[in-house]
């Protein structure tokens, strides 16, 4: 089972840049991007920001 777990407040990398998880509804993760926009992404499109370091 390929499970992605993202927590509120977690820093992530999305296809549109870095941001912070604001909510997780099923497989749809709401991310407040660093540019101020808030968008939903499938969990598979997100990477934990700590994995990049």
C-alpha positions as CSV (number, residue, x, y, z in Angstrom):
1,X,0.0,0.0,0.0
2,X,1.4,3.3,-1.1
3,X,0.3,5.7,1.7
4,X,1.2,9.4,1.8
5,X,0.7,11.1,5.2
6,X,0.8,14.9,5.4
7,X,0.2,16.8,8.6
8,X,-1.2,20.3,9.0
9,X,1.7,22.7,9.2
10,X,4.1,20.4,7.4
11,X,6.4,22.0,4.8
12,X,6.1,20.4,1.4
13,X,7.3,20.8,-2.2
14,X,4.4,20.9,-4.7
15,X,4.5,21.1,-8.5
16,X,4.0,24.9,-8.1
17,X,6.7,25.3,-5.4
18,X,7.1,25.2,-1.7
19,X,4.4,25.6,0.8
20,X,2.7,24.5,4.0
21,X,-0.1,22.0,4.5
22,X,-3.2,23.7,5.8
23,X,-5.6,20.8,5.5
24,X,-5.8,17.2,4.3
25,X,-9.1,15.8,2.9
26,X,-8.7,12.2,1.8
27,X,-6.1,12.2,-0.9
28,X,-6.5,16.0,-1.6
29,X,-4.0,18.1,0.3
30,X,-4.6,21.8,0.7
31,X,-1.3,23.7,0.5
32,X,-0.7,27.4,1.2
33,X,2.1,28.2,-1.3
34,X,4.9,30.5,-0.5
35,X,3.5,33.0,-3.0
36,X,0.3,33.3,-0.9
37,X,-2.0,31.2,-3.0
38,X,-3.9,28.2,-1.6
39,X,-4.3,25.2,-3.8
40,X,-5.3,21.5,-3.6
41,X,-2.9,18.8,-4.8
42,X,-3.2,15.0,-4.8
43,X,-0.9,13.6,-2.1
44,X,1.2,11.8,-4.7
45,X,2.2,15.2,-6.2
46,X,3.7,16.4,-2.9
47,X,7.1,15.7,-1.4
48,X,8.1,16.3,2.3
49,X,10.4,19.4,2.3
50,X,12.7,17.6,4.7
51,X,13.4,14.9,2.1
52,X,15.1,17.5,-0.1
53,X,17.7,18.4,2.6
